[in-house]
């Protein structure tokens, strides 16, 4: 697979990664809990990996061509993001100095991360629209393998940025409980707004 395809894809992909959105909001929320950042980001990346595998397997195109399935995916993702956002507003994350996260809470942060990115139809549609454009049918690599390679590059970029956002926000807000509460609530509001937009989109 040609190196210029990787470079071109990364140049486009990184613009989406560094744009604040639901993933950023979730990483920042995890940043209030020192040991929650790693499992939270791992969950987000696992969700992106699932989306990559779906597109590489050709399932993505089938779903995209089925309006009912796409609408169901969008509504389900919107409802989950809305539920998560409301909980973040009602119960904002605050610095948990000196408190160790339990194994169950690590697992919960991981699962939530998978749902945040995996149930976000925008991630799925982005991969569906973006990944195939940077494949080369004449390459010795099969197209599904090329999609996996490009998706992996995107996931690595996501991992670096989300870890930076998570640990960075935690570092800045660790000694500022009030600011941490406000940031967490704002992140929840962002999730709610995105959820409402997603929910309304199929009906517009």
KESE-77808 format. One record per residue (C-alpha): x, y, z; residue in one letter; residue number from 1. Coordinates in Angstrom, 2 decimals, always signed. Layout:
<rec u="X" v="Y" w="Z" code="a" pos="NUM"/>
...
END
This chain:
<rec u="+0.00" v="+0.00" w="+0.00" code="x" pos="1"/>
<rec u="+1.44" v="+3.38" w="-1.05" code="x" pos="2"/>
<rec u="+2.85" v="+5.58" w="+1.70" code="x" pos="3"/>
<rec u="+1.21" v="+8.69" w="+0.23" code="x" pos="4"/>
<rec u="-2.22" v="+7.16" w="+0.87" code="x" pos="5"/>
<rec u="-1.39" v="+6.77" w="+4.54" code="x" pos="6"/>
<rec u="-0.08" v="+10.35" w="+4.69" code="x" pos="7"/>
<rec u="-3.12" v="+11.77" w="+2.89" code="x" pos="8"/>
<rec u="-5.53" v="+9.83" w="+5.09" code="x" pos="9"/>
<rec u="-3.74" v="+10.87" w="+8.28" code="x" pos="10"/>
<rec u="-3.86" v="+14.55" w="+7.26" code="x" pos="11"/>
<rec u="-7.66" v="+14.32" w="+6.97" code="x" pos="12"/>
<rec u="-8.14" v="+11.98" w="+9.92" code="x" pos="13"/>
<rec u="-6.22" v="+14.09" w="+12.43" code="x" pos="14"/>
<rec u="-8.52" v="+17.05" w="+11.75" code="x" pos="15"/>
<rec u="-11.45" v="+15.01" w="+13.02" code="x" pos="16"/>
<rec u="-9.46" v="+13.72" w="+15.99" code="x" pos="17"/>
<rec u="-8.41" v="+17.16" w="+17.26" code="x" pos="18"/>
<rec u="-11.93" v="+18.58" w="+16.89" code="x" pos="19"/>
<rec u="-13.64" v="+18.55" w="+20.32" code="x" pos="20"/>
<rec u="-16.72" v="+16.36" w="+20.46" code="x" pos="21"/>
<rec u="-18.29" v="+13.51" w="+22.41" code="x" pos="22"/>
<rec u="-15.03" v="+11.56" w="+22.71" code="x" pos="23"/>
<rec u="-13.26" v="+14.63" w="+24.08" code="x" pos="24"/>
<rec u="-16.06" v="+15.23" w="+26.58" code="x" pos="25"/>
<rec u="-15.83" v="+11.65" w="+27.81" code="x" pos="26"/>
<rec u="-12.02" v="+11.73" w="+28.06" code="x" pos="27"/>
<rec u="-12.18" v="+14.98" w="+30.05" code="x" pos="28"/>
<rec u="-14.78" v="+13.48" w="+32.37" code="x" pos="29"/>
<rec u="-12.49" v="+10.50" w="+32.96" code="x" pos="30"/>
<rec u="-9.62" v="+12.90" w="+33.59" code="x" pos="31"/>
<rec u="-11.28" v="+13.95" w="+36.87" code="x" pos="32"/>
<rec u="-10.62" v="+10.41" w="+38.09" code="x" pos="33"/>
<rec u="-6.90" v="+9.82" w="+37.72" code="x" pos="34"/>
<rec u="-7.03" v="+6.08" w="+37.07" code="x" pos="35"/>
<rec u="-10.12" v="+6.22" w="+34.87" code="x" pos="36"/>
<rec u="-8.42" v="+7.83" w="+31.86" code="x" pos="37"/>
<rec u="-6.71" v="+4.68" w="+30.57" code="x" pos="38"/>
<rec u="-9.77" v="+2.38" w="+30.61" code="x" pos="39"/>
<rec u="-12.00" v="+5.20" w="+29.31" code="x" pos="40"/>
<rec u="-9.72" v="+5.89" w="+26.34" code="x" pos="41"/>
<rec u="-9.27" v="+2.14" w="+25.76" code="x" pos="42"/>
<rec u="-13.05" v="+1.88" w="+25.51" code="x" pos="43"/>
<rec u="-13.22" v="+4.75" w="+23.02" code="x" pos="44"/>
<rec u="-10.53" v="+3.13" w="+20.88" code="x" pos="45"/>
<rec u="-12.26" v="-0.24" w="+21.03" code="x" pos="46"/>
<rec u="-15.41" v="+1.43" w="+19.73" code="x" pos="47"/>
<rec u="-13.44" v="+2.89" w="+16.82" code="x" pos="48"/>
<rec u="-11.91" v="-0.53" w="+16.16" code="x" pos="49"/>
<rec u="-15.37" v="-2.10" w="+16.01" code="x" pos="50"/>
<rec u="-16.46" v="+0.56" w="+13.49" code="x" pos="51"/>
<rec u="-13.34" v="-0.17" w="+11.41" code="x" pos="52"/>
<rec u="-14.00" v="-3.92" w="+11.42" code="x" pos="53"/>
<rec u="-17.65" v="-3.35" w="+10.43" code="x" pos="54"/>
<rec u="-16.63" v="-1.21" w="+7.46" code="x" pos="55"/>
<rec u="-13.80" v="-3.58" w="+6.47" code="x" pos="56"/>
<rec u="-16.22" v="-6.53" w="+6.52" code="x" pos="57"/>
<rec u="-18.54" v="-4.72" w="+4.13" code="x" pos="58"/>
<rec u="-21.37" v="-4.59" w="+6.66" code="x" pos="59"/>
<rec u="-21.12" v="-0.80" w="+6.79" code="x" pos="60"/>
<rec u="-22.21" v="-0.37" w="+3.19" code="x" pos="61"/>
<rec u="-25.21" v="-2.64" w="+3.73" code="x" pos="62"/>
<rec u="-26.34" v="-0.69" w="+6.80" code="x" pos="63"/>
<rec u="-25.81" v="+2.65" w="+5.08" code="x" pos="64"/>
<rec u="-28.02" v="+1.53" w="+2.21" code="x" pos="65"/>
<rec u="-30.80" v="+0.50" w="+4.62" code="x" pos="66"/>
<rec u="-32.56" v="+3.69" w="+5.85" code="x" pos="67"/>
<rec u="-34.45" v="+1.87" w="+8.62" code="x" pos="68"/>
<rec u="-31.29" v="+0.29" w="+10.06" code="x" pos="69"/>
<rec u="-29.41" v="+3.57" w="+9.86" code="x" pos="70"/>
<rec u="-32.24" v="+5.43" w="+11.59" code="x" pos="71"/>
<rec u="-32.38" v="+2.80" w="+14.34" code="x" pos="72"/>
<rec u="-28.62" v="+3.07" w="+14.86" code="x" pos="73"/>
<rec u="-28.82" v="+6.86" w="+15.02" code="x" pos="74"/>
<rec u="-31.72" v="+6.91" w="+17.49" code="x" pos="75"/>
<rec u="-30.12" v="+4.28" w="+19.73" code="x" pos="76"/>
<rec u="-26.83" v="+6.17" w="+19.77" code="x" pos="77"/>
<rec u="-28.57" v="+9.47" w="+20.45" code="x" pos="78"/>
<rec u="-30.56" v="+8.04" w="+23.35" code="x" pos="79"/>
<rec u="-27.44" v="+6.58" w="+24.93" code="x" pos="80"/>
<rec u="-25.49" v="+9.83" w="+24.59" code="x" pos="81"/>
<rec u="-28.46" v="+11.73" w="+26.03" code="x" pos="82"/>
<rec u="-28.64" v="+9.39" w="+29.04" code="x" pos="83"/>
<rec u="-24.90" v="+9.67" w="+29.60" code="x" pos="84"/>
<rec u="-24.95" v="+13.47" w="+29.23" code="x" pos="85"/>
<rec u="-27.82" v="+13.92" w="+31.68" code="x" pos="86"/>
<rec u="-25.99" v="+11.78" w="+34.25" code="x" pos="87"/>
<rec u="-22.84" v="+13.86" w="+33.79" code="x" pos="88"/>
<rec u="-24.83" v="+17.05" w="+34.40" code="x" pos="89"/>
<rec u="-26.63" v="+15.64" w="+37.45" code="x" pos="90"/>
<rec u="-23.60" v="+13.85" w="+38.88" code="x" pos="91"/>
<rec u="-20.50" v="+15.67" w="+37.58" code="x" pos="92"/>
<rec u="-17.11" v="+14.05" w="+37.96" code="x" pos="93"/>
<rec u="-14.85" v="+15.73" w="+40.47" code="x" pos="94"/>
<rec u="-11.20" v="+15.03" w="+41.36" code="x" pos="95"/>
<rec u="-10.93" v="+11.89" w="+43.46" code="x" pos="96"/>
<rec u="-7.61" v="+12.54" w="+45.16" code="x" pos="97"/>
<rec u="-6.26" v="+9.62" w="+47.09" code="x" pos="98"/>
<rec u="-9.06" v="+7.30" w="+45.99" code="x" pos="99"/>
<rec u="-8.13" v="+4.23" w="+44.01" code="x" pos="100"/>
<rec u="-10.49" v="+3.12" w="+41.32" code="x" pos="101"/>
<rec u="-11.90" v="-0.33" w="+41.83" code="x" pos="102"/>
<rec u="-11.72" v="-3.01" w="+39.15" code="x" pos="103"/>
<rec u="-15.48" v="-2.74" w="+38.54" code="x" pos="104"/>
<rec u="-15.24" v="+1.02" w="+37.97" code="x" pos="105"/>
<rec u="-12.40" v="+0.47" w="+35.51" code="x" pos="106"/>
<rec u="-14.60" v="-2.00" w="+33.64" code="x" pos="107"/>
<rec u="-17.51" v="+0.46" w="+33.71" code="x" pos="108"/>
<rec u="-15.39" v="+3.26" w="+32.24" code="x" pos="109"/>
<rec u="-14.21" v="+0.83" w="+29.53" code="x" pos="110"/>
<rec u="-17.74" v="-0.28" w="+28.62" code="x" pos="111"/>
<rec u="-19.03" v="+3.31" w="+28.60" code="x" pos="112"/>
<rec u="-16.16" v="+4.29" w="+26.29" code="x" pos="113"/>
<rec u="-17.06" v="+1.51" w="+23.86" code="x" pos="114"/>
<rec u="-20.67" v="+2.68" w="+23.84" code="x" pos="115"/>
<rec u="-19.78" v="+6.37" w="+23.47" code="x" pos="116"/>
<rec u="-17.76" v="+5.81" w="+20.30" code="x" pos="117"/>
<rec u="-19.26" v="+2.53" w="+19.11" code="x" pos="118"/>
<rec u="-22.87" v="+3.76" w="+19.33" code="x" pos="119"/>
<rec u="-22.08" v="+7.14" w="+17.81" code="x" pos="120"/>
<rec u="-23.44" v="+6.89" w="+14.25" code="x" pos="121"/>
<rec u="-21.23" v="+9.81" w="+13.22" code="x" pos="122"/>
<rec u="-18.14" v="+7.64" w="+13.83" code="x" pos="123"/>
<rec u="-19.60" v="+4.84" w="+11.74" code="x" pos="124"/>
<rec u="-20.61" v="+7.15" w="+8.90" code="x" pos="125"/>
<rec u="-17.24" v="+8.93" w="+9.02" code="x" pos="126"/>
<rec u="-15.41" v="+5.63" w="+8.62" code="x" pos="127"/>
<rec u="-17.79" v="+4.51" w="+5.90" code="x" pos="128"/>
<rec u="-17.30" v="+7.73" w="+3.93" code="x" pos="129"/>
<rec u="-13.61" v="+8.24" w="+4.61" code="x" pos="130"/>
<rec u="-11.79" v="+4.91" w="+4.70" code="x" pos="131"/>
<rec u="-12.76" v="+3.53" w="+1.25" code="x" pos="132"/>
<rec u="-11.67" v="+6.76" w="-0.47" code="x" pos="133"/>
<rec u="-8.05" v="+6.14" w="+0.50" code="x" pos="134"/>
<rec u="-7.87" v="+2.54" w="-0.67" code="x" pos="135"/>
<rec u="-6.19" v="+1.41" w="-3.89" code="x" pos="136"/>
<rec u="-7.97" v="-1.42" w="-5.72" code="x" pos="137"/>
<rec u="-4.77" v="-2.06" w="-7.73" code="x" pos="138"/>
<rec u="-2.69" v="-2.59" w="-4.59" code="x" pos="139"/>
<rec u="-1.36" v="-6.01" w="-3.67" code="x" pos="140"/>
<rec u="-3.14" v="-5.55" w="-0.33" code="x" pos="141"/>
<rec u="-6.82" v="-6.57" w="-0.33" code="x" pos="142"/>
<rec u="-9.16" v="-3.60" w="+0.21" code="x" pos="143"/>
<rec u="-10.40" v="-4.89" w="+3.63" code="x" pos="144"/>
<rec u="-6.77" v="-5.11" w="+4.80" code="x" pos="145"/>
<rec u="-6.12" v="-1.56" w="+3.57" code="x" pos="146"/>
<rec u="-9.19" v="-0.35" w="+5.51" code="x" pos="147"/>
<rec u="-7.91" v="-2.08" w="+8.65" code="x" pos="148"/>
<rec u="-4.48" v="-0.46" w="+8.20" code="x" pos="149"/>
<rec u="-5.97" v="+3.01" w="+7.74" code="x" pos="150"/>
<rec u="-8.36" v="+2.48" w="+10.63" code="x" pos="151"/>
<rec u="-5.46" v="+1.44" w="+12.84" code="x" pos="152"/>
<rec u="-3.61" v="+4.65" w="+11.96" code="x" pos="153"/>
<rec u="-6.70" v="+6.64" w="+12.92" code="x" pos="154"/>
<rec u="-7.02" v="+4.73" w="+16.19" code="x" pos="155"/>
<rec u="-3.40" v="+5.44" w="+17.12" code="x" pos="156"/>
<rec u="-3.97" v="+9.16" w="+16.52" code="x" pos="157"/>
<rec u="-7.14" v="+9.02" w="+18.62" code="x" pos="158"/>
<rec u="-5.30" v="+7.26" w="+21.43" code="x" pos="159"/>
<rec u="-2.54" v="+9.86" w="+21.62" code="x" pos="160"/>
<rec u="-4.92" v="+12.84" w="+21.52" code="x" pos="161"/>
<rec u="-7.50" v="+11.39" w="+23.92" code="x" pos="162"/>
<rec u="-4.85" v="+10.41" w="+26.46" code="x" pos="163"/>
<rec u="-3.43" v="+13.92" w="+26.25" code="x" pos="164"/>
<rec u="-6.90" v="+15.42" w="+26.72" code="x" pos="165"/>
<rec u="-7.77" v="+13.09" w="+29.58" code="x" pos="166"/>
<rec u="-4.57" v="+13.36" w="+31.58" code="x" pos="167"/>
<rec u="-4.16" v="+17.04" w="+30.69" code="x" pos="168"/>
<rec u="-7.61" v="+17.99" w="+31.92" code="x" pos="169"/>
<rec u="-7.09" v="+15.94" w="+35.06" code="x" pos="170"/>
<rec u="-3.78" v="+17.63" w="+35.74" code="x" pos="171"/>
<rec u="-5.21" v="+21.12" w="+35.29" code="x" pos="172"/>
<rec u="-8.42" v="+20.52" w="+37.23" code="x" pos="173"/>
<rec u="-7.14" v="+18.18" w="+39.95" code="x" pos="174"/>
<rec u="-6.69" v="+21.03" w="+42.42" code="x" pos="175"/>
<rec u="-9.75" v="+22.96" w="+41.24" code="x" pos="176"/>
<rec u="-12.85" v="+20.99" w="+42.32" code="x" pos="177"/>
<rec u="-15.30" v="+23.75" w="+41.39" code="x" pos="178"/>
<rec u="-13.79" v="+24.20" w="+37.93" code="x" pos="179"/>
<rec u="-13.74" v="+20.42" w="+37.50" code="x" pos="180"/>
<rec u="-17.44" v="+20.25" w="+38.32" code="x" pos="181"/>
<rec u="-18.23" v="+22.97" w="+35.77" code="x" pos="182"/>
<rec u="-16.15" v="+21.31" w="+33.06" code="x" pos="183"/>
<rec u="-17.83" v="+17.97" w="+33.70" code="x" pos="184"/>
<rec u="-21.29" v="+19.56" w="+33.53" code="x" pos="185"/>
<rec u="-20.39" v="+21.42" w="+30.33" code="x" pos="186"/>
<rec u="-19.17" v="+18.12" w="+28.85" code="x" pos="187"/>
<rec u="-22.51" v="+16.58" w="+29.78" code="x" pos="188"/>
<rec u="-24.37" v="+19.44" w="+28.12" code="x" pos="189"/>
<rec u="-22.27" v="+18.97" w="+24.97" code="x" pos="190"/>
<rec u="-23.23" v="+15.30" w="+24.91" code="x" pos="191"/>
<rec u="-26.92" v="+16.20" w="+25.33" code="x" pos="192"/>
<rec u="-26.79" v="+18.76" w="+22.50" code="x" pos="193"/>
<rec u="-25.08" v="+16.29" w="+20.16" code="x" pos="194"/>
<rec u="-27.64" v="+13.63" w="+21.16" code="x" pos="195"/>
<rec u="-30.55" v="+15.95" w="+20.35" code="x" pos="196"/>
<rec u="-29.02" v="+16.83" w="+16.97" code="x" pos="197"/>
<rec u="-28.48" v="+13.15" w="+16.19" code="x" pos="198"/>
<rec u="-32.01" v="+12.29" w="+17.24" code="x" pos="199"/>
<rec u="-33.52" v="+15.05" w="+15.12" code="x" pos="200"/>
<rec u="-31.39" v="+14.36" w="+12.03" code="x" pos="201"/>
<rec u="-33.38" v="+11.35" w="+10.66" code="x" pos="202"/>
<rec u="-36.60" v="+13.33" w="+10.89" code="x" pos="203"/>
<rec u="-35.33" v="+16.50" w="+9.18" code="x" pos="204"/>
END
